[in-house]
Amino acid sequence: MKKKLAALGFLLVSLVLSGMAVAASIVGSSHDLTGTGVSASVCVFCHTPHNASTTNLTTPLWNRVDTTSTFQMYDSPTFDMSPGAGSQPAGVSLACLSCHDGSLSVDQLLNQPADFVANADTVGGLGTDLRNDHPISFGYNVGLDPAFEPAGTVVASGLPLFGTAGDQVECGTCHNVHDPAIGKFLRISNTASAMCVACHIK
């Protein structure tokens, strides 16, 4: 019994410390929205331990209202992995766009904290026209375009793929929203286009 309690205690301490490490990395970054006055809690702008989203199940304990915007998606005659006409952002990318499409205010939280104060300001950034941005929400399939590295190589480089099949390129493939150590929250350095060539064979 003592061994079990000791193991449980170690697990709880580990979880707390790992949570502190994540929160500490966000504090003071551009994803720290406490300066908006909505709440003094850093994490509440995206996550909640209770009453989380029932529609965005791909983002853990999601605490934001879904965007209802219609997006113009990237397309090109040379984009062989294109998700096709009429497709829209999904999963992790849709979570990102609940702030970055500029349609929702920073206070659009599903579970408002005790210190909640309304604020109609928006974050914005990308808008709804994504045609000049890197494509998102498409299946990474080198069978459709051999000018790309195998999916296993991409993931091993530090760029995760998402979706139930683990093959979707989303905003989170290139960006780690919890870690501002590299500019623009990039997952790996793009010095000498290193991140680009993790996928693209040039």
C-alpha positions as CSV (number, residue, x, y, z in Angstrom):
1,M,0.0,0.0,0.0
2,K,2.8,2.4,0.9
3,K,4.5,1.7,-2.5
4,K,1.2,2.5,-4.3
5,L,0.8,5.7,-2.4
6,A,4.4,6.7,-3.0
7,A,3.9,6.0,-6.7
8,L,0.7,8.0,-6.8
9,G,2.4,10.9,-5.0
10,F,5.3,10.8,-7.5
11,L,2.8,10.8,-10.4
12,L,0.9,13.8,-9.0
13,V,4.0,15.8,-8.4
14,S,5.2,15.0,-12.0
15,L,1.9,16.1,-13.4
16,V,2.0,19.4,-11.4
17,L,5.5,20.1,-12.4
18,S,4.9,19.3,-16.1
19,G,1.8,21.6,-16.0
20,M,3.9,24.4,-14.4
21,A,6.5,24.0,-17.1
22,V,3.9,24.4,-19.8
23,A,2.2,27.4,-18.1
24,A,5.6,29.0,-17.4
25,S,6.4,28.9,-21.1
26,I,3.2,30.6,-22.1
27,V,3.4,33.4,-19.4
28,G,4.5,36.6,-21.1
29,S,4.2,35.2,-24.6
30,S,1.7,36.4,-27.2
31,H,-0.6,33.5,-26.1
32,D,-0.7,35.0,-22.6
33,L,-4.1,36.8,-22.8
34,T,-4.2,37.8,-19.2
35,G,-3.5,41.4,-20.3
36,T,-6.9,41.6,-21.9
37,G,-8.4,41.8,-18.4
38,V,-10.8,38.9,-19.1
39,S,-9.2,36.7,-16.4
40,A,-5.9,36.4,-14.5
41,S,-5.7,32.7,-15.4
42,V,-3.4,32.0,-18.3
43,C,-4.8,28.6,-19.3
44,V,-8.5,29.5,-19.1
45,F,-8.5,31.3,-22.5
46,C,-8.1,27.9,-24.2
47,H,-8.7,25.1,-21.6
48,T,-11.1,24.3,-18.8
49,P,-11.2,21.3,-16.4
50,H,-15.0,21.3,-16.4
51,N,-17.8,21.8,-19.0
52,A,-15.4,21.7,-22.0
53,S,-16.4,21.8,-25.6
54,T,-18.6,19.0,-26.8
55,T,-18.0,19.9,-30.5
56,N,-14.2,20.3,-30.6
57,L,-13.0,16.9,-29.2
58,T,-9.6,17.0,-30.9
59,T,-8.3,19.7,-28.6
60,P,-8.0,18.7,-24.9
61,L,-10.5,20.4,-22.5
62,W,-11.2,23.1,-25.1
63,N,-12.8,26.2,-23.6
64,R,-13.6,28.4,-26.6
65,V,-16.7,28.9,-28.7
66,D,-16.4,27.5,-32.2
67,T,-15.9,29.9,-35.1
68,T,-18.7,29.8,-37.6
69,S,-16.7,31.5,-40.4
70,T,-16.5,30.1,-43.9
71,F,-12.9,30.0,-45.0
72,Q,-11.3,30.4,-48.4
73,M,-8.8,27.5,-48.5
74,Y,-5.4,27.3,-50.1
75,D,-5.6,25.6,-53.6
76,S,-3.2,25.4,-56.5
77,P,-3.0,23.3,-59.7
78,T,0.3,21.8,-58.3
79,F,-1.2,21.0,-54.9
80,D,-1.6,17.3,-55.3
81,M,-2.6,16.6,-51.7
82,S,-5.4,19.2,-51.9
83,P,-8.4,18.4,-49.7
84,G,-10.7,19.3,-52.5
85,A,-13.2,22.1,-53.2
86,G,-15.5,23.0,-50.4
87,S,-13.4,21.7,-47.6
88,Q,-12.9,23.7,-44.4
89,P,-10.4,23.7,-41.5
90,A,-10.8,20.9,-39.0
91,G,-9.6,19.7,-35.7
92,V,-6.6,21.6,-34.1
93,S,-6.7,24.2,-36.9
94,L,-10.3,25.0,-36.2
95,A,-9.3,25.6,-32.5
96,C,-6.5,28.0,-33.6
97,L,-8.9,29.9,-35.9
98,S,-11.4,30.4,-33.0
99,C,-9.0,33.3,-32.1
100,H,-7.0,33.9,-35.3
101,D,-9.8,34.4,-37.8
102,G,-10.8,37.6,-36.0
103,S,-14.5,36.8,-35.7
104,L,-14.7,36.0,-32.0
105,S,-13.7,38.2,-29.1
106,V,-11.2,37.0,-26.5
107,D,-13.9,36.5,-23.9
108,Q,-15.8,33.9,-25.9
109,L,-15.2,31.2,-23.3
110,L,-17.5,28.2,-22.7
111,N,-16.8,28.0,-19.0
112,Q,-16.2,31.5,-17.6
113,P,-13.8,31.7,-14.6
114,A,-14.9,33.4,-11.3
115,D,-12.9,36.6,-12.2
116,F,-14.4,36.8,-15.7
117,V,-14.7,40.3,-17.2
118,A,-16.2,40.8,-20.7
119,N,-14.0,42.2,-23.4
120,A,-15.1,42.5,-27.0
121,D,-11.5,42.8,-28.4
122,T,-10.5,40.3,-31.0
123,V,-7.1,38.7,-31.7
124,G,-7.3,38.3,-35.5
125,G,-4.3,37.7,-37.6
126,L,-5.3,35.4,-40.4
127,G,-8.8,36.3,-41.2
128,T,-10.9,33.9,-43.3
129,D,-8.9,34.1,-46.5
130,L,-6.3,31.4,-46.2
131,R,-5.4,31.2,-49.8
132,N,-2.0,32.9,-49.2
133,D,-1.2,30.8,-46.1
134,H,0.4,27.4,-45.9
135,P,-2.4,24.8,-46.6
136,I,-4.0,23.1,-43.6
137,S,-6.5,20.3,-42.9
138,F,-5.3,18.0,-45.7
139,G,-4.1,14.4,-45.7
140,Y,-0.3,14.1,-46.0
141,N,0.1,11.4,-48.7
142,V,3.4,11.0,-50.6
143,G,1.6,8.6,-52.9
144,L,0.0,11.6,-54.4
145,D,3.2,13.6,-54.6
146,P,6.6,12.0,-54.4
147,A,8.3,15.4,-53.8
148,F,7.7,15.0,-50.1
149,E,9.4,13.1,-47.4
150,P,7.7,10.0,-45.9
151,A,5.3,10.7,-43.1
152,G,7.4,8.8,-40.6
153,T,10.4,11.0,-41.4
154,V,8.3,14.2,-41.0
155,V,7.0,13.0,-37.5
156,A,10.5,12.0,-36.5
157,S,11.8,15.5,-37.3
158,G,9.4,16.9,-34.7
159,L,6.4,17.8,-36.8
160,P,3.3,15.9,-35.8
161,L,0.5,14.9,-38.0
162,F,-3.1,14.9,-36.7
163,G,-6.5,13.3,-37.2
164,T,-7.8,9.8,-36.4
165,A,-5.5,8.3,-39.1
166,G,-2.5,10.4,-38.0
167,D,-2.0,11.9,-41.5
168,Q,-3.5,15.4,-41.3
169,V,-1.4,18.5,-41.7
170,E,-2.9,21.2,-39.3
171,C,-1.7,24.5,-37.8
172,G,-0.2,22.4,-35.0
173,T,2.1,20.5,-37.3
174,C,4.4,23.5,-37.6
175,H,3.4,25.5,-34.5
176,N,3.5,24.5,-30.8
177,V,1.1,27.0,-29.1
178,H,2.6,26.2,-25.7
179,D,6.2,26.9,-26.5
180,P,7.4,30.3,-27.6
181,A,11.1,29.4,-27.5
182,I,11.4,29.6,-31.3
183,G,9.9,32.6,-33.0
184,K,6.2,32.4,-34.1
185,F,5.8,29.3,-31.9
186,L,7.5,27.1,-34.5
187,R,8.1,23.5,-33.5
188,I,11.6,23.4,-34.9
189,S,14.0,26.0,-36.2
190,N,13.5,27.1,-39.8
191,T,17.1,28.4,-40.1
192,A,18.2,27.6,-43.7
193,S,14.6,26.4,-44.3
194,A,15.1,23.4,-42.0
195,M,11.5,23.1,-41.1
196,C,10.4,23.4,-44.8
197,V,12.7,20.6,-45.9
198,A,11.5,18.4,-43.2
199,C,8.5,17.8,-45.5
200,H,9.5,19.2,-48.9
201,I,12.2,17.5,-51.0
202,K,14.1,20.3,-52.7
